[in-house]
Amino acid sequence: MLTINPIRWGKQYKSLDFQEVFHFDTGEPIAKIGQVNGGMVEMDMRKASNARKALRSIPTADLISRCKKAAHMFEHETLPLGDGHQSVDDFIHQQSASTGLPEHMCRNNMQKNCFVLSNIDTILDSLTRGLDLEIFSRGYGEEGRNVTVSFQCQTPVLGAVLPNNSPGVHTLWLPAVPLQVGLVLKPGSQEPWTPYRMISAFIEAGIPAEAFCLYPGGHDVGSTILNKCSRSMIFGSAQTVEQYSGNSKVQAHGPGFSKILIGDDVVDQWEDYLDMMVESVLSNSGRSCINCSGIWASRHTKAIGEALAAKIGATEILPPNNPKAALAAFTNPLMAKGTYAMVQQDIAESGVIDMTASYGERLVERERAAYLRPMVVTADSPQRAVAMKEYMFPFVSVVQCSQKDMIKSIGPTLVGTALTADAAWIDDLTNATHIDRLNIGPMPTSRLNWLQPHEGNLIDFLFRSRAYQVVPMRVAQTV
């Protein structure tokens, strides 16, 4: 069994307190992970400036080259981990065992992270709109047109309180390294594997170890990171997002409430888009904020719900090593039971119908874990509570709503896929400030273009644009 230690500015710290990680199905111990407390994090933050100094000592172009090397190592090589080493197959198996995700989904998420890091130069070029990256390192430079531009880094490190539900979110903090910003991470208790392996790959690729901290621990560790880092991310519930609303130092990522909106001009051809809807709902076992949780149309909602239920309602639970496994386990059975209880309360409301009721039990309990099989429900109005719900399994509500009322009724939407060729409605959707990512046409909500920002541009979060003028100075010559 591996012993994994906290990392304090690149050095392993031998903790006296450990938390064990177990296989969700067999109960077999996988690793024990050393824990720290918030006081240690607060003390270490006094040295945060050294992380950026270490990264700035390396030219940006060299950092990008080393990031690409780290991407290859992350996906293909055996890397140091704690008191041992971890192969790629070890990583996949361990991540699946502790999170409940099927192994092929773990591999897909690994490839997503690798893709972002392998293409980090192209992604940064897109996010900065082609600016010379040395401007961000130096703090100023020439944009062209004889104009000096300046971007002032707002923090020496990016803090992140990481989740357990999906390894794909780690793509959001990876670009900090080539921007010469250190990383202070609190790994999820069930998913420490990606941040540990990625930091190991960075260090093995020649990126300064003193730029990285990994702090497994309790809630006090997360709150300290958020309080002491000038810029940080947190992943959590809608309540978490609300808690940090208006806090410019914290980028809070919560439920996506991503949706497919079907325009009146194509709604009669809804069957042409059924496979796209299925992919949007079912991919990654519905665990991502970009999974579709609502399909909105002015008519045919019952037929759409019936067709979706026929496609995914009978999805079976398969072992995590089965390449056809589509459902992830809830490693905490009580969470599955609690989630199902909330769903039952929602679908008891008048005007809501469970279209998957005839496809067998939705809650399946095992000895150490539980599963929730896909659910499709219809709602006859946006006023039904279920229309604004999102759950951590393949769950979608098909909501009847007129096109003219749709935009004002859908609420916050991370990804909105609009099926329409109506130019006027497309213009209205484009100007809807509560839709973050907008797809016009049959694009699954779960497919991202990595050359575009996700929930805000990381450049704008880490750097501040400011005026910067340089007038040449005459320096008197001394004899």
Legacy VTK file of the C-alpha trace (Angstrom):
# vtk DataFile Version 3.0
C-alpha trace
ASCII
DATASET POLYDATA
POINTS 479 float
0.000 0.000 0.000
1.335 3.421 -0.976
2.088 6.119 1.563
1.501 9.532 -0.017
2.880 12.584 1.776
1.852 16.230 1.623
4.162 18.377 -0.494
5.375 21.711 0.893
7.103 23.794 -1.768
8.303 20.684 -3.556
9.421 18.714 -0.503
7.599 15.734 0.957
6.404 16.267 4.519
6.122 13.229 6.776
2.824 13.705 8.542
1.841 11.986 11.778
-1.820 11.920 10.734
-3.069 9.783 7.842
-6.305 9.097 6.014
-6.718 5.758 4.253
-8.217 5.414 0.791
-10.174 2.220 0.070
-11.472 0.458 -3.024
-15.149 1.428 -3.288
-16.295 -2.121 -4.042
-13.880 -4.532 -2.330
-12.875 -2.392 0.649
-9.210 -3.132 -0.098
-6.873 -0.362 1.156
-5.205 1.480 -1.733
-3.117 4.155 -0.027
-2.722 6.164 3.121
-2.391 9.893 2.648
-0.667 12.210 5.092
-2.779 15.089 6.368
-1.955 18.692 7.253
-3.913 21.446 8.997
-4.740 25.023 8.157
-2.054 26.382 10.469
0.671 24.729 8.412
-0.777 26.153 5.201
-0.893 29.636 6.722
2.737 29.375 7.789
3.865 28.135 4.373
2.101 30.966 2.532
4.767 33.353 3.829
7.062 31.811 1.210
4.576 31.953 -1.671
6.542 34.638 -3.538
9.402 32.157 -4.012
7.182 29.988 -6.219
6.741 32.696 -8.837
10.398 33.702 -8.577
11.446 30.127 -9.335
9.163 29.947 -12.364
10.186 33.381 -13.657
13.813 32.241 -13.640
12.907 30.040 -16.623
11.935 31.655 -19.963
8.294 31.156 -20.856
9.180 29.266 -24.037
11.239 26.788 -21.993
8.393 26.362 -19.492
6.019 25.558 -22.347
8.465 22.996 -23.699
8.757 21.393 -20.259
4.960 21.386 -19.865
4.672 19.417 -23.107
7.260 16.975 -21.813
5.265 16.699 -18.572
2.125 15.953 -20.611
3.821 12.995 -22.260
5.131 11.705 -18.944
1.722 12.138 -17.281
0.024 9.987 -19.912
2.714 7.413 -20.679
5.432 7.086 -18.018
5.852 5.529 -14.581
6.302 8.406 -12.120
7.339 8.807 -8.459
4.422 8.873 -6.039
4.863 9.047 -2.273
7.111 6.224 -1.113
6.773 4.357 -4.402
6.066 4.700 -8.099
2.909 4.740 -10.187
2.477 3.349 -13.698
-0.256 4.548 -16.036
-2.286 1.403 -15.372
-1.811 1.898 -11.614
-3.149 5.444 -11.963
-6.235 4.356 -13.906
-7.027 1.519 -11.506
-6.451 3.585 -8.344
-8.539 6.505 -9.573
-11.398 4.228 -10.577
-11.177 2.328 -7.296
-11.491 5.428 -5.119
-13.915 7.544 -7.186
-16.234 4.867 -8.589
-15.686 6.053 -12.172
-15.321 3.267 -14.746
-11.719 2.823 -15.833
-12.316 3.886 -19.434
-13.751 7.197 -18.165
-10.649 7.676 -16.017
-8.519 7.146 -19.098
-10.625 9.614 -21.102
-10.232 12.257 -18.407
-6.488 11.575 -18.302
-6.335 12.204 -22.051
-8.255 15.486 -21.642
-5.691 16.754 -19.156
-2.859 15.582 -21.382
-4.393 17.264 -24.432
-4.600 20.634 -22.662
-0.999 20.454 -21.465
0.298 19.157 -24.814
-1.349 22.083 -26.609
-0.708 24.683 -23.920
1.050 27.089 -26.306
-1.931 27.141 -28.671
-4.396 27.439 -25.789
-2.494 30.347 -24.207
-2.225 32.035 -27.598
-6.006 31.839 -27.852
-6.690 32.990 -24.280
-4.305 35.961 -24.622
-5.523 36.778 -28.139
-2.032 36.343 -29.536
-0.052 38.498 -27.112
3.620 37.703 -26.609
3.726 35.619 -23.409
6.889 37.420 -22.319
4.627 40.414 -21.653
3.038 38.438 -18.821
6.443 37.432 -17.495
8.045 40.881 -17.696
4.869 42.779 -16.829
4.854 44.979 -19.922
5.734 44.967 -23.606
4.817 46.140 -27.090
1.466 45.087 -28.463
2.003 46.827 -31.788
0.854 50.249 -32.993
3.687 51.658 -30.803
1.546 50.996 -27.730
2.969 49.583 -24.503
0.676 47.139 -22.745
1.014 45.920 -19.190
-0.393 42.910 -17.374
0.325 42.819 -13.661
0.221 39.391 -12.004
-2.134 39.512 -9.029
-0.754 36.518 -7.137
2.441 34.442 -6.902
0.377 31.247 -6.592
-3.006 29.936 -7.658
-4.816 28.071 -4.894
-7.379 25.388 -5.669
-9.711 23.335 -3.489
-10.258 20.360 -5.768
-13.312 18.068 -6.036
-13.850 14.318 -6.014
-16.483 13.939 -8.701
-14.650 14.323 -12.024
-10.932 14.436 -12.882
-11.633 16.576 -15.949
-11.776 19.818 -13.952
-8.005 19.784 -13.473
-7.646 21.288 -16.947
-8.634 24.622 -15.395
-5.505 25.114 -13.266
-2.894 23.613 -15.595
-2.222 26.838 -17.587
-0.999 28.607 -14.415
2.434 26.962 -14.643
3.560 28.344 -18.049
2.179 31.719 -16.879
4.794 31.474 -14.093
2.250 31.203 -11.278
2.829 28.521 -8.629
0.210 26.018 -7.475
-1.197 25.449 -3.979
-3.650 22.562 -4.203
-5.919 20.753 -1.770
-6.634 17.389 -3.446
-10.021 15.750 -3.134
-9.968 12.994 -0.527
-11.151 10.427 -3.110
-9.325 11.862 -6.117
-5.794 12.831 -5.059
-4.371 10.921 -8.032
-4.512 13.533 -10.799
-2.935 16.466 -8.902
-0.218 14.249 -7.393
0.631 12.624 -10.719
0.571 15.936 -12.570
2.863 17.655 -10.058
5.192 14.650 -10.240
5.255 14.960 -14.042
5.970 18.700 -13.827
8.922 18.129 -11.509
10.301 15.220 -13.549
10.082 17.428 -16.662
12.350 20.019 -15.057
9.883 22.545 -13.669
11.072 23.852 -10.254
9.669 21.735 -7.440
9.491 24.752 -5.121
6.578 26.065 -7.225
4.196 23.390 -5.881
2.288 22.567 -2.706
-0.152 19.692 -2.195
-2.093 19.827 1.064
-4.426 16.889 1.797
-6.508 17.682 4.864
-9.794 18.815 6.326
-12.048 21.778 5.663
-9.724 24.139 7.529
-7.069 23.506 4.868
-9.435 24.549 2.099
-10.623 27.680 3.899
-7.034 28.705 4.640
-6.032 28.334 0.985
-8.986 30.481 -0.061
-8.182 33.118 2.565
-4.416 33.277 2.086
-4.034 32.951 -1.690
-4.704 36.150 -3.601
-6.334 34.085 -6.345
-7.936 30.672 -5.867
-10.527 28.260 -7.241
-13.076 26.137 -5.434
-15.409 23.449 -6.765
-18.639 22.730 -4.946
-22.394 23.087 -4.705
-24.660 25.968 -5.646
-24.366 27.109 -2.025
-20.572 27.233 -2.414
-20.898 29.401 -5.512
-23.309 31.724 -3.693
-20.952 31.986 -0.719
-18.151 33.391 -2.900
-20.315 35.466 -5.219
-18.750 38.887 -5.640
-15.402 37.798 -4.223
-12.909 38.761 -6.937
-10.198 36.624 -5.326
-12.135 33.356 -5.612
-13.351 31.681 -8.793
-16.142 29.350 -7.660
-17.180 26.472 -9.918
-20.465 24.783 -9.087
-23.304 23.005 -10.882
-23.478 23.860 -14.572
-27.228 23.582 -15.169
-26.233 23.045 -18.822
-29.126 22.837 -21.260
-30.274 22.075 -24.773
-32.759 24.637 -26.104
-34.821 23.595 -29.107
-36.168 26.395 -31.303
-39.620 26.365 -32.824
-38.098 26.227 -36.316
-36.597 22.746 -35.728
-38.623 21.264 -32.858
-40.712 19.144 -35.223
-37.468 17.433 -36.322
-36.325 16.737 -32.738
-35.643 13.065 -33.528
-32.700 14.120 -35.717
-30.901 15.296 -32.573
-31.683 12.429 -30.201
-28.187 10.909 -30.211
-26.683 14.319 -29.458
-29.043 14.638 -26.486
-28.069 11.184 -25.202
-24.360 12.020 -25.365
-24.939 15.307 -23.555
-26.758 13.559 -20.697
-24.874 10.265 -20.366
-21.184 11.040 -21.003
-18.850 10.755 -17.985
-21.783 9.193 -16.110
-23.458 12.598 -15.838
-20.882 13.801 -13.300
-19.685 16.910 -15.122
-21.010 20.450 -14.933
-21.135 20.356 -18.741
-23.539 17.405 -18.801
-27.024 18.380 -19.935
-29.502 18.587 -17.055
-32.356 20.202 -18.990
-33.865 19.979 -22.484
-36.301 22.792 -23.222
-38.849 22.859 -26.044
-42.228 24.411 -26.763
-43.814 21.095 -27.792
-43.140 17.350 -28.209
-41.654 17.209 -24.691
-43.463 13.988 -23.810
-42.231 12.306 -26.999
-38.701 13.554 -26.391
-38.801 12.254 -22.821
-40.100 8.849 -23.929
-37.412 8.535 -26.612
-34.608 9.509 -24.218
-35.883 7.070 -21.592
-35.934 4.298 -24.193
-32.303 5.075 -25.045
-30.813 5.323 -21.550
-33.406 4.096 -19.050
-32.308 0.457 -19.223
-28.583 1.219 -18.809
-27.099 -1.570 -16.729
-24.509 -1.454 -13.978
-21.265 -3.033 -15.173
-17.923 -3.623 -13.438
-15.562 -0.617 -13.528
-13.062 -2.457 -15.738
-15.718 -3.166 -18.397
-15.095 -0.863 -21.402
-18.862 -0.530 -21.884
-19.550 0.609 -18.296
-21.594 3.819 -18.474
-22.397 4.383 -14.796
-20.164 5.471 -11.932
-20.659 4.273 -8.387
-21.475 6.492 -5.438
-18.646 5.464 -3.122
-20.733 6.744 -0.204
-24.058 4.837 -0.318
-25.705 7.403 1.941
-25.056 10.106 -0.656
-26.836 8.026 -3.289
-29.788 7.424 -0.985
-29.986 11.095 -0.053
-29.793 12.176 -3.699
-32.530 9.729 -4.669
-34.728 10.990 -1.841
-34.410 14.541 -3.195
-35.254 13.334 -6.696
-38.331 11.513 -5.398
-39.502 14.702 -3.748
-39.048 16.643 -7.000
-40.921 14.178 -9.206
-43.850 13.992 -6.783
-44.882 17.496 -7.851
-47.941 17.787 -10.064
-47.028 18.218 -13.730
-43.853 16.101 -13.474
-43.623 12.561 -14.904
-40.819 10.023 -14.468
-40.362 8.578 -17.951
-37.843 5.961 -16.742
-40.151 4.442 -14.095
-40.868 1.391 -16.246
-37.187 0.579 -16.817
-36.445 -0.913 -13.404
-35.171 0.365 -10.063
-33.190 3.599 -10.181
-31.400 3.216 -6.841
-29.262 0.070 -6.685
-27.509 -0.547 -3.375
-24.457 -2.730 -2.969
-22.557 -3.718 0.155
-20.103 -0.803 0.092
-21.447 1.471 -2.665
-24.590 2.382 -4.552
-25.615 3.373 -8.067
-28.253 5.665 -9.513
-29.378 4.582 -12.961
-30.310 7.288 -15.505
-33.505 9.247 -15.029
-35.540 11.235 -17.552
-38.462 13.310 -16.300
-40.812 15.707 -18.051
-42.109 18.957 -16.613
-45.099 20.785 -18.035
-43.794 24.198 -16.980
-40.556 26.000 -16.039
-42.233 26.658 -12.689
-41.754 23.029 -11.626
-38.882 22.699 -9.152
-37.303 19.870 -11.135
-36.696 22.229 -14.067
-33.869 23.890 -12.120
-32.242 20.805 -10.630
-28.957 19.066 -11.362
-27.723 15.817 -9.853
-24.439 13.879 -9.918
-25.699 11.088 -12.162
-27.362 10.975 -15.614
-30.488 12.999 -14.844
-32.343 15.266 -17.267
-35.636 17.119 -17.163
-37.462 17.787 -20.422
-39.244 21.090 -19.868
-42.134 22.499 -21.858
-41.726 26.242 -22.395
-42.585 28.639 -25.198
-39.623 29.939 -27.185
-40.446 33.556 -26.313
-40.215 32.759 -22.587
-37.301 30.336 -22.741
-34.307 32.665 -22.324
-35.758 34.473 -19.330
-36.841 31.198 -17.703
-33.786 28.929 -17.966
-31.733 30.557 -15.202
-27.902 30.372 -14.977
-26.547 28.080 -17.692
-22.910 27.062 -18.057
-23.331 25.478 -21.489
-26.315 26.235 -23.680
-26.732 24.341 -26.949
-29.367 26.037 -29.099
-30.909 24.029 -31.906
-32.157 26.760 -34.224
-31.480 28.724 -37.391
-33.692 31.618 -36.271
-31.398 34.657 -36.633
-33.409 36.865 -34.277
-33.453 34.226 -31.539
-29.735 33.535 -32.036
-29.111 37.242 -31.467
-31.165 37.141 -28.259
-29.239 34.061 -27.074
-25.923 35.725 -27.888
-26.843 38.668 -25.681
-28.130 36.543 -22.770
-25.637 37.231 -19.977
-26.685 34.183 -17.935
-25.493 31.743 -20.628
-21.752 31.217 -20.300
-20.745 28.943 -23.187
-23.097 29.091 -26.177
-23.284 26.483 -28.942
-25.404 27.295 -31.976
-26.306 24.041 -33.702
-26.167 20.343 -32.761
-23.100 20.359 -30.496
-23.319 18.157 -27.362
-23.016 20.241 -24.203
-20.268 17.877 -23.029
-17.884 18.680 -25.897
-15.582 21.607 -25.195
-13.372 23.672 -27.456
-10.202 24.028 -25.365
-9.186 27.134 -27.347
-12.014 29.039 -25.692
-12.302 30.057 -22.016
-14.274 27.901 -19.617
-16.205 29.830 -16.954
-14.072 32.924 -17.306
-10.662 33.527 -18.821
-7.813 32.456 -16.505
-5.710 35.315 -17.892
-8.236 37.876 -16.660
-8.363 36.132 -13.287
-4.600 36.001 -12.668
-3.559 39.270 -14.320
-4.717 42.887 -14.293
-4.431 45.032 -17.382
-3.157 48.502 -16.557
-1.695 51.617 -18.175
2.098 51.579 -18.491
4.103 54.333 -20.197
7.838 54.475 -20.646
9.705 57.735 -21.304
13.444 57.331 -21.992
15.633 58.848 -19.276
18.797 60.835 -19.824
21.470 59.614 -17.455
24.295 62.025 -16.793
27.754 60.643 -17.567
30.194 60.764 -14.693
33.871 61.409 -15.291
LINES 1 480
479 0 1 2 3 4 5 6 7 8 9 10 11 12 13 14 15 16 17 18 19 20 21 22 23 24 25 26 27 28 29 30 31 32 33 34 35 36 37 38 39 40 41 42 43 44 45 46 47 48 49 50 51 52 53 54 55 56 57 58 59 60 61 62 63 64 65 66 67 68 69 70 71 72 73 74 75 76 77 78 79 80 81 82 83 84 85 86 87 88 89 90 91 92 93 94 95 96 97 98 99 100 101 102 103 104 105 106 107 108 109 110 111 112 113 114 115 116 117 118 119 120 121 122 123 124 125 126 127 128 129 130 131 132 133 134 135 136 137 138 139 140 141 142 143 144 145 146 147 148 149 150 151 152 153 154 155 156 157 158 159 160 161 162 163 164 165 166 167 168 169 170 171 172 173 174 175 176 177 178 179 180 181 182 183 184 185 186 187 188 189 190 191 192 193 194 195 196 197 198 199 200 201 202 203 204 205 206 207 208 209 210 211 212 213 214 215 216 217 218 219 220 221 222 223 224 225 226 227 228 229 230 231 232 233 234 235 236 237 238 239 240 241 242 243 244 245 246 247 248 249 250 251 252 253 254 255 256 257 258 259 260 261 262 263 264 265 266 267 268 269 270 271 272 273 274 275 276 277 278 279 280 281 282 283 284 285 286 287 288 289 290 291 292 293 294 295 296 297 298 299 300 301 302 303 304 305 306 307 308 309 310 311 312 313 314 315 316 317 318 319 320 321 322 323 324 325 326 327 328 329 330 331 332 333 334 335 336 337 338 339 340 341 342 343 344 345 346 347 348 349 350 351 352 353 354 355 356 357 358 359 360 361 362 363 364 365 366 367 368 369 370 371 372 373 374 375 376 377 378 379 380 381 382 383 384 385 386 387 388 389 390 391 392 393 394 395 396 397 398 399 400 401 402 403 404 405 406 407 408 409 410 411 412 413 414 415 416 417 418 419 420 421 422 423 424 425 426 427 428 429 430 431 432 433 434 435 436 437 438 439 440 441 442 443 444 445 446 447 448 449 450 451 452 453 454 455 456 457 458 459 460 461 462 463 464 465 466 467 468 469 470 471 472 473 474 475 476 477 478
